[in-house]
Amino acid sequence: MASSEEDGTVEEKENNNKKRTKSALITAWLTFYNIAMTAGWLVLAITMMRFYIQKGTHKGLYRSIARTLKFFQTFALVEVRICRIVRTSVIVTGVQVCSRIYMVWFITSSIRQIQNEESVLLFLVVWTVTEITRYSYYTFKLLHHLPYFIKWARYNFFIILYPLGVVGELFTIYAALPFVRRSGMYSMRLPNKYNVSFDYYYFLIIVMLSYIPLFPQLYLHMLRQRRRVLHGEVIVEKDD
């Protein structure tokens, strides 16, 4: 009996050590990721400010930061996987990340004629402030040294920034419509060997209309998170 109990104790200790090691590795990876993303968006913020100070205009700004923006925004796809680790909504994170990647790759970077629009500057500024706040919040939280201002900013800035970002994105897509219609980009006309028709112009209109049901849901999700974190309300959410 004594031998059996000792074996069980040793096995328990080994399992606990493995769990602690795994937890430490996950924490280290998440900390590295959030520090890297905070630094990346800070670089973008500094680059944008320097450009505007030197040029006195936002024209040409997007082109100067496009490569860095595409890298860090695309790298955010990692967060869909991270959701499984930190137990947050995969759907909410997936929609937010993928919609931004779409804005960067398939709209703003693909249509040069709209890159100097004020709406592009608007969503760039909103994204930059939001991401610096968000990633710094996660970094300090993982390090167990979270300043109250960072926590407050994370759950208050979005109240204004989120709607402004949506306005910037919608106006950018709207500005792209005439160029997409004239060029026929990303569209497939019949007849073709695949026997499939696709009109990117109408697809963009559908994307714009999709903001009507999606934006309120995401915004209300953030408001619920705000109440839970800042006011301690117990809110149970299902990850559909």
C-alpha positions as CSV (number, residue, x, y, z in Angstrom):
1,M,0.0,0.0,0.0
2,A,2.8,2.4,0.9
3,S,4.5,1.8,-2.5
4,S,1.2,2.5,-4.3
5,E,0.6,5.7,-2.5
6,E,4.2,6.9,-3.1
7,D,3.9,6.1,-6.8
8,G,0.7,8.1,-6.9
9,T,2.3,11.1,-5.2
10,V,5.3,11.1,-7.5
11,E,2.9,10.9,-10.6
12,E,0.9,13.8,-9.1
13,K,4.0,15.9,-8.6
14,E,5.2,15.2,-12.2
15,N,1.8,16.2,-13.6
16,N,1.8,19.4,-11.5
17,N,5.3,20.2,-12.7
18,K,4.3,19.7,-16.3
19,K,1.3,22.0,-15.9
20,R,3.4,24.7,-14.2
21,T,6.0,24.5,-17.0
22,K,3.3,24.6,-19.7
23,S,1.6,27.6,-18.0
24,A,5.0,29.4,-17.7
25,L,5.7,28.8,-21.4
26,I,2.3,30.1,-22.4
27,T,2.6,33.2,-20.2
28,A,6.1,33.9,-21.7
29,W,4.8,33.5,-25.2
30,L,1.8,35.8,-24.6
31,T,4.0,38.4,-22.9
32,F,6.4,38.3,-25.8
33,Y,3.5,38.6,-28.3
34,N,1.9,41.5,-26.6
35,I,5.2,43.4,-26.1
36,A,6.0,42.9,-29.8
37,M,2.6,44.1,-30.9
38,T,2.7,47.1,-28.5
39,A,6.1,48.0,-30.0
40,G,4.9,47.6,-33.5
41,W,2.0,49.9,-33.1
42,L,4.1,52.4,-31.3
43,V,6.5,52.4,-34.3
44,L,3.5,53.0,-36.5
45,A,2.3,55.9,-34.3
46,I,5.8,57.5,-34.3
47,T,6.2,57.1,-38.0
48,M,2.8,58.7,-38.7
49,M,3.5,61.7,-36.4
50,R,7.0,62.2,-37.9
51,F,5.6,62.0,-41.5
52,Y,2.9,64.6,-40.7
53,I,5.4,66.9,-38.9
54,Q,7.8,66.8,-41.9
55,K,5.3,66.9,-44.7
56,G,2.5,69.0,-43.1
57,T,-0.1,66.7,-44.8
58,H,-1.5,63.2,-44.6
59,K,-1.1,62.6,-48.3
60,G,1.4,59.9,-48.9
61,L,1.2,58.7,-45.3
62,Y,-0.5,55.4,-46.0
63,R,2.1,54.4,-48.6
64,S,4.9,55.2,-46.2
65,I,3.6,52.8,-43.5
66,A,1.8,50.2,-45.7
67,R,4.5,47.5,-45.3
68,T,4.7,47.8,-41.5
69,L,0.9,48.1,-41.1
70,K,0.3,45.0,-43.2
71,F,2.9,43.0,-41.2
72,F,1.5,43.8,-37.8
73,Q,-2.1,43.7,-38.7
74,T,-1.8,40.3,-40.5
75,F,0.3,38.9,-37.6
76,A,-2.7,39.5,-35.4
77,L,-4.3,36.4,-36.9
78,V,-2.3,34.6,-34.1
79,E,-5.0,36.0,-31.7
80,V,-7.6,33.7,-33.1
81,R,-5.5,30.8,-31.9
82,I,-4.7,32.6,-28.6
83,C,-8.4,32.7,-27.9
84,R,-8.4,29.0,-27.2
85,I,-5.7,29.6,-24.5
86,V,-7.1,32.6,-22.7
87,R,-10.8,31.5,-23.2
88,T,-12.1,34.5,-25.0
89,S,-14.6,34.6,-27.8
90,V,-13.2,33.2,-31.0
91,I,-16.0,34.7,-33.0
92,V,-15.6,38.2,-31.7
93,T,-11.8,38.2,-32.1
94,G,-12.0,36.5,-35.5
95,V,-14.5,39.1,-36.9
96,Q,-12.4,42.0,-35.6
97,V,-9.1,40.7,-36.8
98,C,-10.3,39.5,-40.2
99,S,-12.2,42.7,-41.0
100,R,-9.1,44.8,-40.4
101,I,-6.9,42.5,-42.5
102,Y,-9.5,42.8,-45.2
103,M,-9.5,46.6,-45.0
104,V,-5.7,46.6,-45.3
105,W,-5.1,44.1,-48.0
106,F,-8.2,44.1,-50.2
107,I,-9.3,47.7,-50.0
108,T,-6.8,50.3,-49.0
109,S,-3.6,48.6,-50.3
110,S,-5.3,47.3,-53.5
111,I,-6.8,50.7,-54.5
112,R,-4.2,53.4,-54.5
113,Q,-6.6,56.1,-55.5
114,I,-8.2,56.1,-52.1
115,Q,-5.1,56.0,-49.9
116,N,-5.0,59.8,-49.4
117,E,-8.7,59.9,-48.3
118,E,-9.3,61.5,-44.9
119,S,-11.3,58.4,-43.9
120,V,-8.1,56.3,-44.2
121,L,-6.3,58.7,-41.9
122,L,-9.2,58.4,-39.4
123,F,-9.3,54.7,-39.1
124,L,-5.4,54.5,-39.0
125,V,-5.3,56.9,-36.0
126,V,-8.2,55.0,-34.3
127,W,-6.6,51.6,-34.9
128,T,-3.2,52.9,-33.6
129,V,-4.5,54.4,-30.4
130,T,-6.7,51.4,-29.8
131,E,-4.0,48.8,-30.3
132,I,-1.3,50.6,-28.3
133,T,-3.8,50.7,-25.4
134,R,-5.0,47.2,-25.8
135,Y,-1.6,45.4,-26.2
136,S,0.0,47.5,-23.4
137,Y,-3.0,46.5,-21.2
138,Y,-2.4,42.8,-21.8
139,T,1.3,43.2,-21.3
140,F,1.1,44.9,-17.9
141,K,-1.6,42.5,-16.9
142,L,0.6,39.5,-17.7
143,L,3.4,41.1,-15.8
144,H,1.1,41.7,-12.8
145,H,1.8,45.4,-12.8
146,L,-1.3,47.0,-14.4
147,P,-1.5,50.8,-13.9
148,Y,-5.0,51.9,-13.4
149,F,-4.8,54.5,-16.2
150,I,-4.0,51.7,-18.7
151,K,-7.0,49.7,-17.4
152,W,-9.2,52.8,-17.5
153,A,-8.1,53.7,-21.1
154,R,-8.6,50.2,-22.3
155,Y,-12.2,50.2,-21.3
156,N,-13.1,53.8,-21.9
157,F,-11.3,54.9,-25.1
158,F,-13.3,52.5,-27.2
159,I,-16.6,54.3,-26.4
160,I,-15.5,57.0,-28.8
161,L,-12.8,55.3,-30.9
162,Y,-14.9,52.3,-32.0
163,P,-17.6,54.3,-33.7
164,L,-15.0,56.6,-35.3
165,G,-13.1,53.6,-36.6
166,V,-16.3,52.2,-38.1
167,V,-17.1,55.6,-39.8
168,G,-13.5,55.7,-41.2
169,E,-13.8,52.2,-42.6
170,L,-17.2,52.7,-44.1
171,F,-16.3,55.9,-45.8
172,T,-13.1,54.3,-47.2
173,I,-15.1,51.4,-48.7
174,Y,-17.6,53.9,-50.1
175,A,-14.7,55.9,-51.7
176,A,-13.5,52.7,-53.3
177,L,-16.7,51.8,-55.0
178,P,-16.4,54.0,-58.1
179,F,-12.8,52.7,-58.8
180,V,-13.9,49.1,-58.3
181,R,-16.8,49.5,-60.6
182,R,-14.7,51.1,-63.4
183,S,-11.8,48.6,-63.1
184,G,-13.8,45.4,-62.5
185,M,-11.1,44.3,-60.0
186,Y,-11.5,41.0,-58.3
187,S,-14.6,40.4,-60.4
188,M,-15.5,37.4,-62.6
189,R,-17.8,37.8,-65.6
190,L,-19.7,35.2,-67.5
191,P,-18.9,33.3,-69.6
192,N,-15.8,31.7,-68.0
193,K,-14.5,28.2,-67.6
194,Y,-15.7,28.1,-64.0
195,N,-19.2,29.2,-64.9
196,V,-19.2,31.4,-61.9
197,S,-20.0,35.1,-61.7
198,F,-18.7,37.4,-59.0
199,D,-19.0,41.2,-58.8
200,Y,-16.6,42.8,-56.3
201,Y,-18.5,46.1,-56.4
202,Y,-21.7,44.5,-55.1
203,F,-19.7,42.4,-52.6
204,L,-18.3,45.7,-51.1
205,I,-21.9,47.0,-50.8
206,I,-22.8,43.8,-48.9
207,V,-19.7,44.3,-46.7
208,M,-20.9,47.8,-45.8
209,L,-24.4,46.5,-45.0
210,S,-22.9,43.8,-42.8
211,Y,-21.8,46.6,-40.4
212,I,-25.4,47.2,-39.5
213,P,-25.9,43.9,-37.6
214,L,-22.2,43.3,-36.6
215,F,-21.3,46.7,-35.1
216,P,-24.0,46.8,-32.4
217,Q,-23.1,43.3,-31.3
218,L,-19.4,44.0,-31.0
219,Y,-20.0,47.3,-29.3
220,L,-22.4,45.8,-26.8
221,H,-19.9,43.0,-26.1
222,M,-17.2,45.7,-25.3
223,L,-19.7,47.5,-23.0
224,R,-20.4,44.3,-21.2
225,Q,-16.7,43.7,-20.7
226,R,-16.3,47.2,-19.5
227,R,-19.0,46.7,-16.8
228,R,-17.4,43.4,-15.8
229,V,-13.8,44.8,-15.5
230,L,-14.4,48.3,-14.2
231,H,-17.5,47.7,-12.1
232,G,-17.2,44.1,-11.1
233,E,-20.5,43.0,-12.6
234,V,-20.8,39.2,-13.1
235,I,-21.7,38.7,-16.8
236,V,-22.0,35.2,-18.4
237,E,-21.5,35.2,-22.1
238,K,-21.8,32.3,-24.5
239,D,-19.3,31.8,-27.3
240,D,-21.5,30.9,-30.1
